[in-house]
Amino acid sequence: MTLIVTAIMTYIVHQENVTRPIQKATQLVLETNVLCPNNLFQLWKEMNSLIGGKGLFSMSYDISLIKQALRCAKIIGIDRLRVQNAYKWIVTLEGGQKVLYKPLLLSKGKQVSTCNTGCEHPEYEVTAFAMNRLLGFNNMPITVGRQISWFDEVFPVASKRFGKGMTIKNGTDVCFKWRCPSAKVSKEFCFHKGIILGSATIWLKKAIHIVYPQEHEKYEYHDFHLYAKAKEFCLRSVMLLGAPIYQCCSIRRSTFDALYRLKNTLTEEFDNETRDDPLYPVLLPKLFLQMHARLRELVSFLDFCIAHKGLKNVVFV
């Protein structure tokens, strides 16, 4: 079913032609009045207890407190995922929960040429999680956008390895260089006034990573494909992405109902799902039209299957 999310979201990177400057601190909506949940240790413990063989969380479980905590819990530690990877950070929150943090390094909407290349796109990670929720799936770790301050939250608790290579420019701008060991290239990224925007995804236990390995992400103990949804939002054939539907002509009732519902309500439901996120709007308006187009193509595959095999032979409980 992960392919369904990918199919709906494909072409995003290539269709999002309009570039916008990274928002500066004065333009961001700060959540200064948001109170964090009490007893974070117990909240994280309960959250992790939900992870099991049937999914990463129950669809009936209210995750609003978890999302709020991910956005506001005090940072007590931060490190890079590995020595040369400045794209992914491991952040430890109050209560002991770790999250994978991907900073927004490029302007929202800036293109990359192919899959699995260029900078991370944290706004698409938030998009992928929202789509998983709307489709009724539970195979992606909870992901939210989060804004953090280098000077107030990161610098006091950063590891020596993390802080290595960081420089201050113009008195307040925090910059760091990233070097790709295989391509032998380096880039410099700066955060205006030390304000960093990105996505925060709950870090799962080692046993969960072993279940979902991915070839191009084998650092630490297997980053897995559920942490790299944004890398799937690239140029692919709709016939390839829709193959599981039109070749098998078999789909779960809940997914069938969700696809036909979202055909008419995707923009509204997606907006409601992401409206309170610091990365909002996570997608440019033109992408809602693209998402609708992809969704209609998937539904057309189902219509074809039903016309040839009958509804009862296509949809199962």
C-alpha positions in Angstrom: 0.0 0.0 0.0 3.0 2.3 0.3 3.0 2.4 -3.5 -0.4 4.0 -3.4 0.9 7.0 -1.4 3.9 7.2 -3.8 1.6 7.1 -6.8 -0.5 9.9 -5.6 2.5 12.0 -4.7 4.8 11.2 -7.7 6.0 14.1 -9.8 6.0 16.4 -6.8 9.6 17.2 -7.0 9.4 17.8 -10.7 6.2 19.7 -10.7 7.1 22.1 -7.9 8.8 24.6 -10.1 8.2 27.8 -8.1 11.0 28.4 -5.6 10.5 30.4 -2.4 13.2 31.7 -0.1 13.5 29.9 3.2 11.4 31.7 5.7 13.1 33.9 8.1 12.5 34.1 11.8 10.2 37.1 11.6 8.0 35.3 9.1 7.5 32.1 11.0 4.5 31.4 13.2 6.1 30.6 16.6 4.4 28.2 19.0 5.5 30.1 22.0 2.1 29.7 23.8 1.8 26.0 23.3 2.1 24.0 26.5 3.9 20.7 26.2 2.1 17.6 27.6 3.0 16.6 31.2 5.0 13.4 32.0 6.7 13.1 28.6 8.5 9.9 29.7 5.1 8.2 30.2 3.8 9.6 26.9 6.8 8.2 24.9 6.5 4.8 26.7 2.8 4.6 25.8 3.6 5.6 22.2 6.3 2.9 21.8 4.0 0.3 23.3 1.7 0.7 20.3 4.3 -0.4 17.9 3.7 -4.0 16.8 3.5 -6.5 14.0 0.3 -4.9 12.6 1.7 -1.4 12.3 3.5 1.5 13.9 0.4 2.9 15.7 -3.3 2.2 15.9 -5.5 4.3 13.6 -7.9 4.7 16.5 -5.3 6.2 18.8 -5.3 9.9 19.2 -1.8 11.1 18.2 -2.4 14.8 18.8 -0.5 14.9 22.1 2.4 13.0 20.5 2.5 15.5 17.6 2.4 18.4 20.0 5.2 16.9 22.2 7.4 16.3 19.2 7.1 20.0 18.4 7.7 21.4 21.8 9.5 19.0 24.1 12.8 20.3 25.4 15.9 19.1 23.4 18.4 17.4 25.8 20.8 16.1 23.2 21.6 16.3 19.4 24.1 14.6 17.2 24.5 13.8 13.5 23.3 10.4 12.2 26.9 9.7 11.1 30.1 11.6 10.9 29.7 13.0 7.4 25.9 13.3 7.1 24.7 16.8 8.1 21.3 16.1 6.5 20.0 13.9 9.2 20.3 14.6 13.0 19.4 12.5 15.9 17.7 14.6 18.5 16.9 13.4 22.0 13.9 15.0 23.6 13.0 15.4 27.3 11.7 12.0 28.5 14.3 10.1 26.5 12.6 9.8 23.1 14.8 10.2 20.1 13.7 11.6 16.8 15.2 11.8 13.3 15.4 15.5 12.4 15.8 16.6 8.8 16.6 20.3 8.4 15.1 22.3 5.6 18.2 23.2 3.6 16.7 24.3 0.3 14.0 26.8 -0.4 10.6 25.1 -0.4 9.8 23.8 -3.9 13.3 23.8 -5.3 13.7 20.9 -7.6 16.2 18.0 -7.6 16.9 16.2 -10.9 16.3 12.5 -10.0 15.3 10.2 -7.2 17.6 9.8 -4.2 19.7 12.9 -5.1 20.2 16.3 -3.7 19.0 17.6 -0.3 16.4 16.1 1.9 12.9 17.5 1.7 11.4 17.6 5.2 8.2 19.2 3.9 7.5 16.0 1.9 8.1 13.8 4.9 5.3 15.7 6.6 3.2 15.3 3.4 3.9 11.5 3.3 2.8 11.0 6.9 -0.4 13.1 6.3 -1.3 11.0 3.3 -0.7 7.8 5.2 -3.2 9.0 7.8 -5.8 10.0 5.3 -5.5 6.7 3.5 -5.9 4.8 6.8 -2.4 3.3 6.7 -0.2 3.0 9.8 3.2 2.0 8.3 5.1 5.3 8.7 6.5 6.8 11.9 4.8 9.8 13.3 6.3 12.9 11.6 5.8 16.6 12.2 7.4 19.8 11.3 9.4 21.5 14.0 11.3 24.8 14.4 14.3 25.0 16.6 16.8 27.6 17.7 20.5 26.9 17.3 21.5 29.3 20.1 18.7 28.4 22.6 18.1 24.7 21.9 20.9 23.2 19.9 24.2 24.8 21.0 23.9 24.1 24.7 23.4 20.3 24.2 25.1 19.5 20.9 27.7 16.8 20.8 31.3 17.8 19.9 30.9 15.9 16.6 27.7 17.8 15.7 29.2 21.2 16.4 32.4 20.5 14.4 32.4 22.6 11.2 29.7 25.0 12.4 30.5 28.7 11.9 28.7 32.0 12.8 28.4 34.5 10.0 27.1 38.1 10.1 26.9 37.7 13.9 23.8 35.6 14.0 23.7 33.3 10.9 24.7 29.7 11.7 26.4 27.9 8.8 27.9 24.4 8.3 29.5 22.5 5.5 28.4 19.1 4.3 30.8 16.9 2.4 29.7 13.9 0.3 32.4 11.2 0.7 31.5 9.4 -2.5 31.0 12.3 -4.8 33.8 14.4 -3.2 31.7 17.5 -3.2 30.8 19.9 -0.4 28.1 22.5 0.2 27.5 25.2 2.7 24.1 25.9 4.3 23.2 28.7 6.5 20.3 29.3 8.9 19.2 32.9 9.3 19.6 34.0 12.9 20.1 30.4 13.8 16.4 29.5 13.3 16.1 26.0 11.8 13.0 24.5 10.3 12.6 20.8 9.5 10.8 17.5 10.1 10.9 15.4 13.2 10.2 11.7 13.0 10.1 9.4 15.9 13.1 7.1 16.1 12.2 3.4 16.2 13.8 0.5 18.0 16.5 -1.5 16.3 14.2 -4.5 15.8 11.9 -2.4 13.7 14.7 -1.2 11.4 15.7 -4.8 10.6 12.2 -5.4 9.2 12.4 -2.5 6.7 15.9 -2.3 5.3 16.6 -0.1 2.3 19.7 -0.5 0.1 20.8 3.2 -0.1 20.3 3.9 3.6 22.4 1.5 5.6 24.1 3.8 8.0 23.8 3.6 11.8 21.5 0.5 12.1 19.6 0.7 8.9 17.7 3.8 8.1 14.7 2.3 6.4 12.3 3.4 3.7 9.8 4.7 6.1 12.3 7.5 7.0 12.7 8.4 3.3 9.3 9.0 1.9 10.4 12.3 0.3 12.9 10.4 -1.9 10.0 8.5 -3.5 8.3 11.7 -4.7 10.0 11.7 -8.0 9.4 11.2 -11.7 7.9 7.7 -12.3 5.5 6.2 -14.8 1.9 6.0 -13.5 1.6 2.6 -15.2 4.5 1.4 -13.0 3.1 2.9 -9.8 -0.4 1.7 -10.5 0.7 -1.8 -11.4 -0.3 -3.3 -8.1 -3.8 -2.2 -8.7 -4.4 -3.0 -12.4 -2.4 -6.2 -12.4 -3.9 -7.7 -9.3 -7.3 -6.0 -9.4 -7.6 -6.6 -5.6 -7.8 -4.0 -2.9 -8.8 -3.8 0.7 -12.2 -2.3 1.4 -10.8 0.5 3.7 -8.3 1.6 1.1 -10.9 1.4 -1.6 -13.3 3.6 0.4 -10.5 6.1 1.2 -9.4 6.5 -2.4 -12.9 7.2 -3.6 -13.5 9.6 -0.7 -10.3 11.5 -1.3 -11.1 11.8 -5.0 -13.5 14.6 -4.1 -12.0 15.8 -0.7 -8.2 15.5 -0.9 -7.4 19.2 -0.9 -9.6 20.0 2.1 -8.7 16.9 4.1 -4.9 17.4 3.5 -5.1 21.0 4.4 -6.9 20.2 7.7 -4.3 17.5 8.4 -1.3 19.8 8.0 -2.7 23.2 8.9 -1.2 23.4 12.4 2.3 22.2 11.2 5.2 24.7 11.4 6.1 23.7 7.8 2.6 24.7 6.6 1.9 25.0 3.7 3.9 21.9 3.1 3.0 21.9 -0.6 2.5 24.6 -3.1 -1.1 25.0 -4.3 -0.4 23.7 -7.8 0.6 20.4 -6.2 -2.9 19.8 -4.9 -4.1 19.8 -8.5 -1.3 17.3 -9.4 -2.3 15.1 -6.4 -5.9 15.1 -7.6 -4.8 14.1 -11.1 -2.7 11.2 -9.8 -5.5 10.1 -7.5 -8.0 10.1 -10.4 -5.7 7.9 -12.4 -5.6 5.4 -9.6 -9.3 5.4 -9.2 -9.7 4.9 -13.0 -7.6 1.7 -12.6 -10.1 0.5 -10.0 -13.0 1.4 -12.2 -11.4 -0.7 -15.0 -11.0 -3.6 -12.7 -14.6 -3.4 -11.4 -16.0 -3.2 -14.9 -14.2 -6.4 -15.9 -14.3 -8.5 -12.8 -17.1 -7.1 -10.7 -17.0 -5.2 -7.4 -17.2 -8.3 -5.2 -14.1 -9.8 -6.9 -12.0 -6.7 -6.6 -12.7 -5.4 -3.1 -12.0 -7.6 0.0 -12.4 -7.0 3.7 
